[in-house]
Amino acid sequence: MSTLQSNLLENHTPTGREEAWRFTPLKRLGGLHDGTAVIADRVSLAVKGTLPQGVTFTYGDIAAVTETDDAIINRVRAHTAQGTTLHIAANTELAEPLFLHRTQFGVDSAEFARTQIRVGNHAQATIVLENSGDTHIAEDVEIVVEPGAHLTLISLQEWGAATIHAARHHAVVDRDATFKSVVVTLGGDLVRILPTVDFIAPGASCDLSGVYFATEGQFFEHRMFVDHKVPHAKSRVNYKGALAGNKAHTVWIGDVFIRAAAEGTDTYELNRNLLLTDGARADSVPNLEIETGEIVGAGHASTTGRFDDEQLFYLMSRGINEADAKRLVVRGFFNEIISEIGIDDVEVRLMARIDDELAKAGK
């Protein structure tokens, strides 16, 4: 890192007063944001199984696709110009999901990781990022979805209790391309993920979905930003969270920017939170900024509440005990999004993890 880069990063170290950092407990970031973390040169991401035809996975120099003002991601980029690139050739259609998993390295040091996923013209793929165990990691994931391509990206945070994870998942979506993201966060001490989308040509669409379950002392933050800067693009955002235990804290920020040139935009964002115990806190902030009235539609909604007593009464009146009734309600709450993954063994595994988290919280 050059002296100039070091000075620039020092000047942009978050203090907690910035809008982007006002909810994040900076002292729990393990130094990922301020340069004090011990960074190990390692690459933890690997392909599970054999690469299908038309797919390459390489490590080497990569150039950033887009700029960012995120302090952690800029530290990652200043630290290294190398990373992994997953490329799916044009017109390739993957019949089965492609799994990428992380090797576990522990929490004595941190990893600064860069990954690019490139999906060629009219290609179709489902990619699953599996994260488990305990680690400290900051990751810059850039996704390029070329014209007519369809990508489903499933990101699974099944971390252990000591993990600190800060990530930006930024997708650039081209003409008539479709990007679907499903983010599942069920473990870790602190997890902060920024799923963002940049539409660069008409006809593009995205669907950002996610679930999170925070228990005692955990902090999970998900910040969406969808940039509608071209005409006739469509976006949908739907995140659901549950919280149980003292000082369980989740933050969901949904920002959609409809620029003056983005006529024909169709967008809606939704966040729902279920509080299972006292002492838990869910912050939910949906935002719309609109510079043109020539749109198909734009809206947002956010709800935070406790168990539906009528649902519990209905189940318990049919002989189901209270603990099992609550478990069924939570399962039903999450199932809408979990079922969108479309991979049976993954869905079963995630539901089992949700049951475990619920039992851990004593609910």
C-alpha positions in Angstrom: 0.0 0.0 0.0 1.4 3.4 -1.0 1.7 6.3 1.5 -1.0 8.2 -0.5 -3.4 5.2 -0.2 -2.6 4.9 3.5 -3.4 8.6 4.1 -6.6 8.5 2.1 -7.8 5.5 4.1 -6.9 7.2 7.3 -9.0 10.2 6.3 -12.0 7.9 5.6 -11.9 5.7 8.7 -15.5 5.6 10.0 -16.3 7.3 13.2 -19.9 6.1 13.6 -21.3 9.6 12.9 -21.6 8.8 9.2 -25.0 7.7 7.9 -23.6 4.5 6.5 -22.1 3.6 9.9 -24.5 5.0 12.5 -25.9 1.7 13.5 -22.7 -0.4 13.3 -20.8 -1.1 16.5 -17.4 -0.2 15.2 -15.5 -1.6 18.2 -16.8 -5.1 17.3 -15.4 -5.0 13.7 -12.1 -6.4 14.8 -10.2 -3.6 13.1 -11.4 -4.3 9.6 -12.5 -0.7 9.3 -9.6 1.2 10.7 -6.5 -0.6 9.6 -5.7 -2.3 13.0 -6.7 -5.8 11.9 -3.9 -8.3 11.3 -4.3 -9.3 7.7 -3.1 -12.7 6.5 -2.5 -13.3 2.8 -4.7 -16.2 2.2 -7.5 -17.3 -0.2 -10.3 -19.2 1.5 -12.8 -19.5 -1.4 -12.8 -22.7 -3.4 -15.0 -24.6 -5.8 -16.8 -27.6 -4.4 -16.6 -30.5 -6.8 -15.7 -30.3 -10.5 -16.2 -27.3 -12.7 -18.7 -27.9 -15.5 -17.9 -27.1 -19.1 -18.0 -23.4 -19.9 -16.9 -22.4 -16.4 -13.5 -21.2 -15.2 -12.3 -20.4 -11.7 -9.0 -18.6 -11.5 -6.8 -16.5 -9.2 -4.8 -13.4 -10.3 -4.9 -9.7 -10.9 -8.4 -8.2 -11.1 -9.5 -4.6 -11.8 -12.5 -3.2 -9.9 -15.7 -3.1 -11.9 -17.1 -0.2 -10.0 -16.0 2.4 -7.4 -17.3 2.4 -3.8 -17.2 4.7 -0.9 -17.3 1.8 1.6 -14.3 2.2 4.0 -13.8 -1.5 4.5 -14.0 -2.4 0.8 -11.6 0.3 -0.1 -9.1 -1.1 2.5 -9.6 -4.5 0.8 -8.8 -3.1 -2.6 -5.8 -1.1 -1.3 -4.4 -4.3 0.3 -4.5 -6.4 -2.8 -5.0 -6.2 -6.5 -5.6 -10.0 -6.7 -8.5 -12.2 -6.2 -10.6 -15.0 -7.6 -12.6 -14.8 -10.8 -15.5 -17.1 -11.6 -16.4 -16.8 -15.3 -19.4 -18.5 -17.0 -19.1 -18.4 -20.7 -21.7 -16.9 -23.0 -24.7 -19.1 -23.8 -23.7 -21.6 -21.0 -26.6 -23.0 -19.1 -25.7 -24.8 -15.9 -28.1 -27.6 -15.1 -27.0 -27.8 -11.5 -26.1 -25.2 -8.9 -22.4 -24.4 -8.6 -21.1 -24.3 -5.0 -18.3 -22.2 -3.7 -17.2 -22.8 -0.1 -14.7 -21.3 2.3 -11.8 -23.0 4.1 -11.8 -22.2 7.8 -8.8 -20.3 9.2 -9.8 -19.2 12.7 -9.9 -15.7 14.2 -6.2 -15.0 15.0 -6.0 -13.0 11.8 -8.3 -11.6 9.1 -8.7 -12.2 5.4 -9.2 -9.4 2.8 -10.9 -11.2 -0.1 -11.8 -10.1 -3.6 -14.1 -12.1 -5.9 -15.6 -11.4 -9.3 -18.4 -13.4 -10.8 -18.9 -12.8 -14.5 -21.9 -14.3 -16.4 -21.6 -14.1 -20.2 -24.3 -13.1 -22.7 -27.4 -15.3 -22.4 -25.8 -17.6 -19.9 -27.8 -19.1 -17.0 -26.5 -20.2 -13.6 -27.2 -20.6 -9.9 -24.2 -20.0 -7.6 -24.1 -20.8 -3.9 -21.6 -19.2 -1.6 -21.3 -21.3 1.6 -19.8 -19.7 4.7 -19.4 -21.6 7.9 -17.1 -22.0 10.9 -15.3 -19.1 12.6 -13.2 -16.4 10.8 -12.7 -12.7 10.4 -13.2 -11.6 6.8 -13.8 -8.6 4.7 -14.9 -9.4 1.1 -15.4 -7.4 -2.1 -17.7 -9.4 -4.4 -18.5 -7.9 -7.8 -21.0 -9.5 -10.1 -21.3 -8.8 -13.8 -24.5 -10.1 -15.5 -24.2 -9.5 -19.2 -27.0 -8.9 -21.7 -29.7 -11.6 -21.6 -28.0 -13.5 -18.8 -29.8 -14.9 -15.7 -27.9 -15.4 -12.4 -29.2 -16.6 -9.1 -26.6 -15.9 -6.3 -27.3 -17.6 -2.9 -25.1 -16.4 -0.1 -25.3 -18.5 3.1 -23.9 -17.1 6.4 -24.0 -20.2 8.6 -21.1 -18.9 10.7 -19.9 -19.8 14.1 -20.3 -17.5 17.1 -16.9 -15.8 16.8 -17.1 -14.7 13.2 -16.8 -11.1 12.0 -17.9 -10.7 8.4 -18.1 -7.5 6.4 -19.0 -7.7 2.7 -20.2 -5.8 -0.3 -22.1 -7.8 -3.0 -22.4 -5.5 -6.0 -24.1 -6.5 -9.2 -23.9 -4.7 -12.5 -26.9 -5.8 -14.6 -27.0 -5.3 -18.3 -29.8 -5.2 -20.9 -32.6 -7.7 -20.5 -30.5 -9.5 -17.8 -31.9 -10.9 -14.6 -30.1 -11.0 -11.2 -31.6 -12.8 -8.2 -30.0 -12.7 -4.8 -30.9 -14.7 -1.7 -28.9 -13.8 1.4 -29.3 -16.0 4.5 -27.6 -14.9 7.8 -28.0 -17.3 10.6 -24.7 -17.1 12.5 -21.7 -14.9 13.5 -20.9 -12.3 16.1 -21.1 -9.4 13.7 -22.2 -9.7 10.1 -22.5 -6.6 7.8 -23.5 -7.2 4.2 -24.2 -4.7 1.5 -26.2 -6.2 -1.5 -26.2 -3.5 -4.1 -27.4 -3.3 -7.8 -26.4 -1.0 -10.7 -28.7 -1.2 -13.7 -26.8 -0.1 -16.9 -29.3 -0.9 -19.7 -33.1 -1.1 -20.2 -34.9 -4.3 -19.6 -32.7 -5.3 -16.6 -34.3 -6.7 -13.4 -33.3 -7.8 -9.9 -34.9 -9.6 -7.0 -33.1 -9.2 -3.7 -34.4 -11.5 -1.0 -33.0 -12.5 2.4 -33.6 -13.9 5.9 -31.7 -13.4 9.1 -32.1 -14.7 12.7 -30.2 -12.9 15.4 -29.9 -14.4 18.9 -28.4 -13.0 22.2 -25.7 -10.5 21.5 -25.5 -10.9 17.8 -25.4 -7.9 15.4 -26.6 -8.4 11.8 -26.8 -5.5 9.3 -28.0 -5.7 5.7 -27.9 -2.5 3.6 -29.5 -2.6 0.1 -29.0 0.0 -2.6 -30.6 -0.3 -6.0 -29.6 2.3 -8.6 -32.3 2.8 -11.2 -30.5 5.0 -13.7 -31.8 3.6 -17.0 -35.4 3.3 -18.3 -37.6 0.3 -17.9 -35.8 -1.7 -15.2 -37.5 -3.6 -12.4 -36.5 -4.3 -8.8 -38.0 -6.2 -5.9 -36.6 -6.4 -2.4 -38.0 -8.7 0.3 -36.1 -9.4 3.6 -37.4 -11.0 6.7 -35.7 -11.2 10.1 -36.4 -12.7 13.5 -34.7 -11.8 16.8 -34.5 -13.6 20.1 -32.4 -12.9 23.2 -31.0 -9.9 25.1 -29.1 -7.4 22.9 -29.9 -9.2 19.7 -29.8 -6.4 17.1 -30.5 -6.3 13.4 -30.4 -3.4 11.0 -32.0 -3.4 7.6 -31.6 -0.4 5.2 -33.3 -0.4 1.9 -32.4 2.4 -0.5 -33.8 2.7 -4.0 -32.7 5.6 -6.2 -34.8 6.4 -9.3 -32.9 8.8 -11.4 -34.5 11.3 -13.8 -33.6 9.2 -16.9 -35.2 6.0 -15.4 -38.6 6.3 -16.9 -40.7 3.2 -16.7 -39.2 2.0 -13.4 -41.1 -0.6 -11.4 -39.8 -1.1 -7.9 -41.0 -2.3 -4.4 -39.1 -3.1 -1.2 -40.4 -4.8 1.9 -38.9 -5.7 5.3 -40.6 -7.6 8.1 -39.2 -8.3 11.5 -40.4 -10.7 14.2 -39.4 -10.0 17.8 -39.5 -13.2 19.8 -38.2 -11.9 23.2 -37.7 -8.7 25.2 -34.3 -7.1 24.9 -34.0 -7.5 21.1 -33.9 -4.5 18.7 -34.7 -4.3 15.0 -34.0 -1.2 13.0 -35.7 -1.0 9.6 -35.3 2.0 7.3 -36.8 1.8 3.8 -36.0 4.8 1.5 -37.1 5.9 -1.9 -35.6 8.8 -3.8 -37.4 9.6 -7.1 -36.4 12.1 -9.7 -39.1 11.3 -12.3 -42.8 10.8 -12.2 -42.9 8.7 -15.3 -42.7 5.3 -13.6 -44.8 2.2 -13.5 -44.7 2.1 -9.7 -42.6 2.6 -6.6 -43.3 1.7 -3.0 -42.0 0.3 0.3 -43.2 -1.2 3.5 -41.7 -2.1 6.9 -43.1 -3.9 9.9 -41.8 -5.0 13.2 -43.9 -6.9 15.7 -44.3 -9.9 18.0 -45.9 -13.3 17.6 -49.4 -13.2 16.2 -51.4 -14.4 19.2 -54.2 -15.6 17.0 -51.8 -17.9 15.1 -50.5 -19.3 18.4 -54.0 -19.8 19.8 -55.1 -21.6 16.6 -52.2 -24.0 16.8 -52.4 -24.6 20.5 -56.1 -25.2 20.3 -55.3 -28.2 18.1 -53.1 -29.8 20.7 -49.7 -28.3 19.8 -47.7 -27.2 22.8 -46.5 -23.6 22.9 -42.9 -24.2 22.0 -43.8 -26.3 18.9 -46.4 -23.7 17.9 -43.8 -20.9 18.1 -41.4 -23.0 16.0 -44.0 -23.6 13.4 -44.9 -19.9 13.2 -41.2 -19.0 12.8 -40.7 -21.7 10.1 -43.7 -20.3 8.2 -42.4 -16.8 8.5 -39.1 -17.7 6.9 -40.4 -20.3 4.4 -41.5 -17.8 1.8 -37.9 -16.8 1.1 -36.1 -20.1 2.1 -38.2 -21.9 -0.5 -37.0 -19.6 -3.2 -33.5 -21.2 -3.0 -34.8 -24.2 -4.8 -32.2 -26.7 -3.5 -33.9 -29.2 -1.3 -30.9 -30.3 0.9 -29.9 -26.6 1.4 -33.4 -25.6 2.4 -33.7 -28.5 4.9 -30.3 -27.7 6.4 -31.2 -24.0 6.8 -34.5 -24.8 8.5 -32.7 -27.2 10.9 -30.3 -24.3 11.7 -33.3 -22.0 12.4 -34.8 -24.6 14.7 -31.4 -24.8 16.5 -31.3 -21.1 16.9 -34.8 -21.0 18.2 -34.0 -23.8 20.7 -30.8 -21.9 21.8 -32.9 -18.9 22.5 -35.3 -21.0 24.7 -38.3 -20.3 22.5 
